[in-house]
Each structure stands twice: as C-alpha cells, then as structure tokens.
Amino acid sequence: MLSEILEDEQLVRRPTTAFINLSRLKHNLRYIRSLVGPDRKIMAIVKANAYGHGLVPVARALLNYGADQLGVAFLEEGIALRRAGIHAPILVLGGLIGNQVRHFIEYNLQIAAASSFKIEQVDEVASEMGQKAEIHLKVDTGMERLGTHWDSTETLLAAAQRAKHTKVVGVFSHLAESEHSDHSFTKKQIERFQYVVDMCARWGFRSIHKHLANSGGVLYHPDAWFDMVRPGIALYGVPPCSGPSPLQPVLRLVSRIVYFKVVGEGSSVSYNRTWTASEDTRVVTVPVGYGDGYMRALSNTGQVCIRGRRYPVVGNVTMDALMVNLGPQGVGYNGDEVVLIGEDPASRVTIGVHEIAQWSGTIPYEVLTTINTRVPRVYLEEEEESSLSTLA
Ligand SMILES: *Cc1c(COP(=O)(O)O)cnc(C)c1O
C-alpha cells in the first residue's frame, strides 16, 4: 500500500509533506477546555481523516490531551478507530444505512438515532444480539439534514421509552450558521434545543448528554454549550471566521523546488496556456498538484512562500506539479522549501487556510479535508522541528 511505502524511511520520496504539530493540537484543545470549563464534556470531531490531519494519530493525541470522547461521520471511521485499539466512547454522527446496526453494536459505537423508526430498528437488532445499543437522539432544530424535527421530539422519546435494548446516552442537534455575524438564527436553534432538553427531562431522560455546539458554537455562543461540545475545525487551529484568534494552525503543507528555469517573454505556462510571461522571468516547479488535494482552483490565484516571500502560482495547477513565478529577480533554487499551507518558520510569513479558501472559492474545511493520502503526514511534538530538513 502507498501508506507503507511513504513510511519507508530508506526511501527518498518526493519532498511533499504535511507536518502535523501535536503541540498545537494540544494547545487548541486546552484553549477550548479553558472556555467551556472542566465539567463539560468535549467530543472531539475527527471525521474525514481528522480534517485531513490523520484519523488515528490525531484521535489518540486528542484523547491523551483530555478529550472525553470522539465523534466521526461514518461507521467505517468508527471501526477504524476501534481496530486501532481506541476504547473511548465514539459517536457516529451520520445516518444509519441498511443493516449497519449489528456492526455498531459489535464495535461498541454510539448511534445517532434520527427517527422513531431507526430506534425501533436498532432495538430489534440489539435484542436479537442479546446486547444493549447506545444511542444519541438526533433532533433537527433548523439544519434540515438529519433528525426528527424539534417540535416532534415526543415521537422520538416515546420510541426510546419503548426500546428495552437501547440506552439513550445523549440528545443532540446541529447548528447551521454558528460562524455567522448575525446571531439570530443560531439563537432560534438554541431556544429550540432548550425546548427539546426540557422535554427530555419531563420524559425522565435527565442524566443524558445534551450537545449542540460545533466550533462556531464553542467560540461564539456560550449559551449553546449545554453539557457537551463538539468542536472540529477549531481543534485544528482554524477558527470558523477569519481574523485574529488564539487558536494555532496544526497543519503545514510543504514541498521543495524540483526545477528552475527562465521563461521567456511571450511563453505560456502549463495546460491550456492560461498564463503567459509578460517579460523574461524565473519560474520554478513544485511537485504537488490537485492529485494531492492542492486544488486546481488555485491556478493563477494561489500563493506560496519561498525564502520568506510570497509568490504567485502561475498557469494551471496540474495533477502532480505546479509552477510558481519568482519574477525576473526572484531568488529560489532547486531544493528550497516551498510553504503551501501554514507558516514559514524563519520569516513568520503565513499562507493561511482562510486565504487559500478565498483564492479557491471554498471554505477552510474543504482546503484541509481535500489533502489526500498521497501526501505523507509527519507528526511533530515541537514547533522547531517542523521543517523538511528533519527528514533529510
Ligand atoms: C462536523 C460536525 C461537527 C464539527 O463541526 P466544526 O464546525 O468543524 O466544529 C459537529 N457536529 C456535527 C454533527 C458535525 O457533523
């Protein structure tokens, strides 16, 4: 498998690496802990390969640093964590499909129960297996994705009360625009969820976990915290809104120059010839492309950092390489480090995830989760080591 080849330390592979700084991950979790206090539970969200940072190593680290439990989107992500020997509670946030229930129970994964029908389905399988399934009731307060509408919570509670092989361990909902500067819709969702929580208490479901807040909820809406929070992107050091933040970006994507040339005035660069040099200029090639998750939408809009200076990506990003214009006088040599995402340690110049999202017409979530498994992840404990030279 490619991942094994990438880990072969004897191999001189191409110099494109995602450095994952675990000290920063710890800092971000501690920051969230300092906000929500010691008594609330933190469900660390590690879906989509931990937002591109690597599922198992990040999950292990977060539990070490004090996360109370994990959340993933799909059954298979939960199974991967269990097979890696992780025993902490894991909620699978996504919907149940077909005959997945027995695998949830077998791997001791908590189920998001989105309807009374699903609860009955879960209870039946649990009963056949002679086991108890753990569920979190999923209520929809305005996202319109998964869950029973908040004003029909009774049907969910009635089903949960009838289900004898099912243990309700939580109730939750999801915020649709917690990062928005206009708080009115989020306030409405919080009120609806409070109604649901009160209803649960009236039905005798009191000591269950009540959770609503994603990262935006954690950072901008203390009244959305209830007794458990579900941060994702904030753990990785990227606030849902751009701007100054105490969070520290965890991921750096770096490569090296593999080719240097002078492109003559009037010559075009890359597929479809979308960029033409207006003067003789120095152009370098970097071995990373959209086949790694460096999006093609960054063609002629992206910037990278070389020797402490920003330079533009010129021409179309290809599957395996991109070209950078250093200008007629720019300085960059074969082997020089190229920072694609994150900070250049020497100069402190930072290519921010929010900037990249803006250049490519998307959101920071997609920038991070798109970095795929062809890029090896290297895990670091300390800031200083975060350079390709440690691999040389
Ligand atoms: C992805 C997800 C989260 C985490 O969202 P962030 O915005 O990354 O903090 C929390 N809850 C649910 C249900 C999710 O799907």
PDBQT file of the ligand as one rigid body, heavy atoms in Angstrom, charges set to zero:
ROOT
HETATM    1  C1  LIG A 401     -18.707  18.159  11.524  1.00  0.00    +0.000 C 
HETATM    2  C2  LIG A 401     -19.610  18.256  12.688  1.00  0.00    +0.000 A 
HETATM    3  C3  LIG A 401     -19.196  18.938  13.848  1.00  0.00    +0.000 A 
HETATM    4  C4  LIG A 401     -17.910  19.738  13.934  1.00  0.00    +0.000 C 
HETATM    5  O1  LIG A 401     -18.070  20.920  13.185  1.00  0.00    +0.000 OA
HETATM    6  P1  LIG A 401     -16.971  22.087  13.182  1.00  0.00    +0.000 P 
HETATM    7  O2  LIG A 401     -17.635  23.203  12.512  1.00  0.00    +0.000 OA
HETATM    8  O3  LIG A 401     -15.813  21.556  12.415  1.00  0.00    +0.000 OA
HETATM    9  O4  LIG A 401     -16.618  22.354  14.590  1.00  0.00    +0.000 OA
HETATM   10  C5  LIG A 401     -20.034  18.889  14.945  1.00  0.00    +0.000 A 
HETATM   11  N1  LIG A 401     -21.221  18.241  14.898  1.00  0.00    +0.000 NA
HETATM   12  C6  LIG A 401     -21.665  17.602  13.784  1.00  0.00    +0.000 A 
HETATM   13  C7  LIG A 401     -22.986  16.922  13.794  1.00  0.00    +0.000 C 
HETATM   14  C8  LIG A 401     -20.872  17.600  12.641  1.00  0.00    +0.000 A 
HETATM   15  O5  LIG A 401     -21.319  16.991  11.536  1.00  0.00    +0.000 OA
ENDROOT
TORSDOF 0
